[in-house]
């Protein structure tokens, strides 16, 4: 088979370091009967060791050349190939208690994470490789420079921890950034009060759009008069000082009274 040339438009960087691969597999700790799906298997750095440990592994791959390669290398009964874009894939259709793994394309990693969040009810855990600074934002705690919209929106659904750092030299071609593996586990039922997630996203966009602004200014289209006192939130605070729970409390408060129409989303 001809040598595959990594495609920039797919954000392809193939993991080749055996020690890193072993570390990721150890972190995942796959069991034979796990229901597992790998996003972007590439050359099979994770696919091969996972397939030997699992009765059946699902993989989602967009690159047609890689799909063809996978079909020649693995038995259909052992590795089920879903040819297509992970952003369009219905992960819930695979079943419940789903384990998600993968080396995500860095150019679309955030949209994939938000897509997975929509399927959180079917997910047991997620182990994915991302740009290290993205992982830092996912796991960030309030009152830190990394804490922002991504932190709040993903921590609303998941608890998250970094489990491994990965140097650029572990890939071919080497990316221009360092990487890390994050483990995300759905919050237990009742862990957070539910709220209107669209409204929560609008609040986060507004609050973090200009981080130096106080909440009195950044959320002026949402909170008025005695809202801050009712919520127990200081109007002079800034967005990065609020916990995920506090953002959820604001969203529930606004939802209960009928939230205003939000302005156009601010890119993050």
C-alpha positions in Angstrom: 0.0 0.0 0.0 1.3 3.5 -0.8 2.6 5.7 1.9 -0.1 8.0 3.3 0.7 11.7 3.1 -0.8 13.5 6.1 -3.5 16.0 5.0 -3.5 19.5 6.5 -7.2 20.0 5.9 -7.9 17.1 8.2 -5.4 18.3 10.8 -3.6 14.9 10.6 -0.7 14.3 13.0 0.0 10.6 13.5 1.1 9.3 16.9 4.2 7.1 16.6 5.8 7.0 20.1 5.4 3.5 21.6 5.9 4.7 25.2 3.2 7.4 24.8 0.8 4.9 23.2 1.4 2.5 26.1 0.7 5.3 28.5 -2.6 6.2 26.8 -3.7 2.5 26.8 -2.9 2.2 30.5 -4.9 5.3 31.2 -7.9 4.0 29.3 -7.6 0.5 30.8 -9.8 -1.2 28.2 -11.8 -4.3 29.2 -12.9 -6.9 26.7 -16.6 -6.1 26.7 -16.3 -2.3 26.8 -18.4 -0.5 24.3 -15.7 1.8 22.8 -15.4 4.2 19.9 -12.2 5.7 18.6 -12.4 9.1 16.7 -9.8 9.4 14.0 -7.9 6.1 14.1 -5.3 7.2 11.6 -2.5 4.7 11.2 -3.9 2.6 14.1 -1.5 3.7 16.9 -4.3 3.2 19.4 -6.6 1.1 17.2 -4.2 -1.9 17.1 -3.7 -2.3 20.9 -7.3 -1.5 21.6 -8.5 -4.1 19.0 -6.4 -6.8 20.7 -8.1 -6.1 24.0 -11.7 -5.5 23.0 -14.2 -7.9 21.5 -15.3 -5.1 19.2 -14.1 -1.6 18.6 -16.0 1.1 16.7 -13.9 3.7 14.8 -15.0 6.9 13.1 -12.8 8.1 10.2 -13.3 10.7 7.5 -10.2 10.1 5.3 -11.2 7.6 2.6 -7.7 6.4 2.1 -7.4 5.5 5.8 -10.8 3.9 5.7 -9.6 1.6 2.9 -6.4 0.8 4.8 -8.4 -0.1 8.0 -10.7 -2.4 6.0 -7.7 -4.4 4.8 -6.0 -4.6 8.2 -8.9 -5.5 10.6 -11.7 -8.0 10.5 -15.1 -6.4 10.3 -16.2 -8.4 13.4 -13.4 -6.9 15.5 -13.2 -3.3 14.2 -16.5 -1.7 13.0 -15.6 1.2 10.6 -17.9 4.2 10.4 -16.8 6.2 7.4 -17.7 9.9 7.9 -17.2 13.0 9.9 -17.2 12.7 13.7 -19.1 16.0 13.9 -22.0 14.4 12.1 -21.8 11.0 13.9 -24.6 10.0 16.3 -22.6 8.6 19.2 -25.8 7.8 21.1 -26.8 5.3 18.4 -24.0 3.0 19.5 -25.6 2.4 22.9 -25.2 3.4 26.5 -22.1 3.3 28.7 -20.0 4.4 25.7 -16.2 4.9 26.1 -14.8 7.5 23.7 -11.1 7.7 22.8 -9.0 9.3 20.1 -6.3 11.7 19.0 -8.6 14.5 17.9 -7.8 16.8 14.9 -6.7 19.9 16.6 -8.3 22.2 14.1 -11.8 20.9 15.0 -11.2 19.6 18.6 -13.5 22.1 20.3 -16.5 21.5 18.0 -16.0 17.7 18.6 -16.0 18.2 22.3 -19.2 20.1 22.2 -20.7 17.5 20.0 -19.7 14.8 22.5 -21.3 16.9 25.3 -24.6 16.6 23.4 -24.4 12.8 23.8 -23.3 12.8 27.4 -26.2 10.7 28.6 -24.8 7.8 26.6 -21.2 8.2 27.6 -19.2 6.5 30.4 -15.9 8.4 29.8 -13.8 10.2 27.3 -10.0 9.9 26.8 -8.8 12.2 24.0 -5.5 13.8 23.0 -5.7 17.6 22.4 -3.5 20.6 22.2 -2.1 21.1 25.7 -3.4 24.6 26.1 -6.9 23.3 25.2 -6.6 20.6 27.9 -5.5 23.4 30.4 -8.7 25.3 29.6 -10.9 22.2 30.0 -9.6 21.3 33.4 -9.1 25.0 34.6 -10.4 26.1 38.0 -12.0 29.5 38.6 -9.8 32.5 39.2 -7.1 31.3 36.8 -6.1 32.7 33.4 -7.0 29.4 31.6 -10.6 29.4 33.0 -13.2 30.5 30.4 -16.2 29.5 28.4 -14.8 26.1 27.4 -14.1 25.3 31.0 -17.6 26.2 32.1 -19.5 24.5 29.2 -17.6 21.2 29.4 -17.5 21.1 33.2 -21.2 21.6 33.2 -21.4 18.1 31.8 -18.1 16.4 32.8 -15.5 16.3 35.5 -12.1 16.5 33.8 -8.4 15.8 34.6 -5.2 15.8 32.6 -3.7 12.3 32.6 -0.7 12.6 30.3 1.5 15.2 28.6 2.8 14.4 25.1 5.7 16.1 23.3 5.4 17.2 19.7 8.2 14.7 18.8 5.7 11.8 19.5 3.9 12.6 16.2 4.6 12.5 12.5 4.6 15.2 11.3 5.4 16.9 14.5 2.8 19.6 15.3 3.9 23.1 16.3 2.3 22.7 19.8 2.6 20.3 22.7 -0.2 17.9 23.5 -1.9 16.3 26.4 -4.5 13.6 27.1 -7.6 14.5 29.1 -10.0 12.2 30.9 -13.6 13.4 31.1 -16.3 11.6 33.0 -20.0 12.7 33.1 -21.1 14.3 36.2 -23.3 12.0 38.3 -27.0 12.6 38.1 -28.0 15.4 40.5 -24.4 16.7 40.6 -25.5 20.0 39.2 -29.0 21.4 38.8 -30.0 21.4 35.1 -30.4 24.6 33.2 -31.1 25.9 29.7 -27.7 25.0 28.1 -28.2 27.5 25.2 -28.8 30.3 27.7 -25.8 29.1 29.7 -23.7 29.4 26.5 -24.9 32.9 25.8 -24.1 34.0 29.4 -20.6 32.6 29.1 -20.0 34.3 25.7 -21.1 37.6 27.1 -19.2 37.2 30.4 -15.9 36.1 28.9 -15.9 38.3 25.8 -14.0 41.0 27.6 -12.4 39.3 30.7 -11.4 42.6 32.4 -15.0 43.8 32.6 -17.0 43.4 35.8 -20.1 41.3 35.6 -22.2 44.4 36.2 -21.0 45.5 32.7 -20.5 42.2 30.9 -23.9 40.8 31.9 -25.8 44.1 31.8 -28.2 42.7 29.2 -29.1 39.8 31.6 -28.8 40.9 35.2 -30.5 44.0 36.6 -31.3 45.7 39.9 -31.4 43.2 42.7 -30.4 40.2 40.6 -26.9 40.1 42.0 -28.0 40.3 45.6 -30.6 37.6 44.9 -28.0 35.3 43.3 -25.3 36.1 46.0 -22.9 37.2 43.3 -20.8 40.4 43.6 -21.5 42.8 40.7 -17.8 43.9 40.8 -16.6 40.3 40.2 -15.2 39.2 36.9 -16.3 36.2 34.9 -13.2 34.1 35.7 -14.0 34.4 39.4 -17.4 32.5 39.1 -17.7 28.8 39.5 -19.6 26.6 37.1 -22.3 26.3 39.7 -22.6 30.1 39.9 -23.1 30.3 36.1 -25.7 27.6 36.3 -27.4 29.5 39.1 -27.6 32.6 36.9 -29.0 30.6 34.0 -31.7 29.0 36.2 -32.6 32.4 37.6 -33.0 33.9 34.2 -34.8 30.9 32.9 -37.3 31.1 35.7 -38.2 34.7 34.9 -37.9 34.5 31.1 -34.5 35.3 29.7 -34.0 38.3 27.4 -33.0 37.9 23.8 -29.2 37.6 23.7 -27.0 39.6 21.4 -25.1 37.9 18.5 -22.7 35.2 19.9 -19.2 36.5 20.5 -16.5 34.1 19.1 -14.3 32.4 21.7 
